[in-house]
Amino acid sequence: MRIPLIAGNWKMNTTVAEAQALLAQMSGALGRIEGVEILLCPPFVSLATIKGMLQGTTIRLGAQNMYWEDKGAFTGEISSLMLSPLCQYVILGHSERRHVFQESDEVIACKVRSALRAHLRPIICVGERLEENEAGQTREVIGRQLKSALTGIGDIDSLVVAYEPVWAIGTGRAATGEQARATSGFIRLVLGELFGQAKASSIRIIYGGSVTAANVAEFLCQPDIDGALVGGASLKALEFISIADQAAGLKGRR
């Protein structure tokens, strides 16, 4: 059984006080939703505060990024060893890290290995640019990203793969359910090549890219999609609650 995962990526939004206020608006309702794993990924500065607020709840906590070295002269960076006492998950390879900060497949692979060593659960983001999609290169790009990040990895039980088409992130232009279905199915095929079909069938694949309460059902009804990585809508308490609630209705009793 793949437990549905609804993850909120707050990106570079909310001060500590604003993060507290946002969580206070939705923690009660989120805590009553059953059959779905709910994850919040605030900025680094709020992790310790939000961790304290989540004590005694089933809501999980994640970081948005990390560096691959355990410690050293890397000014401004955060390591997996620093994160592991604070949270359970970490987002790696998000398109904004790949394309705004120029992180390569090799850099992301180093981060995945570091996260697993520290017993963090990586959410590995893969996705193609608009020009790659229009050129029919979606499978080539995603296959390369997955194989770079995961080849040689032994422990895959804790990882999550997020399909996030770059052209859909923050644009209001989500993929269609059919596009997401076809690509998530391909992702599972690649995972099967790397780890065998039995293992591949247990890995959660989630969709991200302009997910809203109005369109999330279109993705969640696809057989290979096990949840959503939600950006802007996760900053709106009622909308994020609705997304999680819909996930429980569509996937939570599978």
VENPE-V521838 format. One record per backbone hydrogen bond with DSSP energy under -0.5 kcal/mol. NH is the residue of the N-H (numbers start at 1). CO is the residue of the C=O. If there is no record, write none. Layout:
nh=NH co=CO
nh=NH co=CO
This chain:
nh=3 co=1
nh=4 co=35
nh=5 co=226
nh=6 co=37
nh=7 co=5
nh=7 co=228
nh=8 co=39
nh=9 co=7
nh=9 co=230
nh=10 co=8
nh=10 co=41
nh=13 co=11
nh=19 co=15
nh=20 co=16
nh=21 co=17
nh=22 co=18
nh=23 co=19
nh=24 co=20
nh=25 co=21
nh=26 co=22
nh=26 co=23
nh=27 co=23
nh=30 co=26
nh=31 co=27
nh=32 co=28
nh=32 co=29
nh=33 co=30
nh=37 co=4
nh=38 co=36
nh=39 co=6
nh=40 co=60
nh=41 co=8
nh=46 co=43
nh=47 co=43
nh=47 co=44
nh=50 co=46
nh=51 co=47
nh=52 co=48
nh=53 co=49
nh=54 co=50
nh=55 co=51
nh=55 co=52
nh=57 co=54
nh=60 co=38
nh=62 co=40
nh=63 co=89
nh=67 co=78
nh=74 co=72
nh=77 co=74
nh=80 co=67
nh=83 co=79
nh=84 co=80
nh=85 co=81
nh=86 co=83
nh=87 co=83
nh=88 co=61
nh=89 co=61
nh=90 co=121
nh=91 co=63
nh=92 co=123
nh=97 co=94
nh=98 co=94
nh=99 co=95
nh=100 co=96
nh=101 co=96
nh=103 co=97
nh=108 co=104
nh=109 co=105
nh=110 co=106
nh=111 co=107
nh=112 co=108
nh=113 co=109
nh=114 co=110
nh=115 co=111
nh=116 co=112
nh=117 co=113
nh=118 co=114
nh=119 co=116
nh=120 co=115
nh=121 co=88
nh=122 co=120
nh=123 co=90
nh=124 co=122
nh=124 co=160
nh=125 co=92
nh=125 co=123
nh=126 co=162
nh=133 co=129
nh=134 co=130
nh=135 co=131
nh=136 co=133
nh=137 co=132
nh=141 co=137
nh=142 co=138
nh=143 co=139
nh=144 co=140
nh=145 co=141
nh=146 co=142
nh=147 co=143
nh=148 co=144
nh=149 co=145
nh=150 co=146
nh=151 co=147
nh=153 co=150
nh=156 co=154
nh=159 co=156
nh=160 co=122
nh=161 co=204
nh=162 co=124
nh=163 co=161
nh=163 co=206
nh=164 co=126
nh=164 co=162
nh=166 co=128
nh=167 co=128
nh=168 co=165
nh=169 co=165
nh=169 co=166
nh=170 co=168
nh=171 co=168
nh=172 co=168
nh=174 co=172
nh=180 co=176
nh=181 co=177
nh=182 co=178
nh=183 co=179
nh=184 co=180
nh=185 co=181
nh=186 co=182
nh=187 co=183
nh=188 co=184
nh=189 co=185
nh=190 co=186
nh=191 co=187
nh=192 co=188
nh=193 co=189
nh=194 co=190
nh=195 co=191
nh=196 co=192
nh=200 co=196
nh=201 co=197
nh=202 co=199
nh=203 co=199
nh=203 co=200
nh=204 co=159
nh=206 co=161
nh=207 co=227
nh=208 co=163
nh=209 co=229
nh=216 co=212
nh=218 co=215
nh=219 co=215
nh=219 co=216
nh=220 co=216
nh=221 co=217
nh=222 co=219
nh=225 co=222
nh=226 co=205
nh=226 co=224
nh=228 co=5
nh=229 co=207
nh=230 co=7
nh=230 co=228
nh=234 co=231
nh=235 co=232
nh=236 co=233
nh=237 co=235
nh=240 co=236
nh=241 co=237
nh=242 co=238
nh=243 co=239
nh=244 co=240
nh=245 co=241
nh=246 co=242
nh=247 co=243
nh=248 co=244
nh=249 co=245
nh=250 co=246
nh=251 co=247
nh=252 co=247
nh=252 co=248
nh=254 co=251
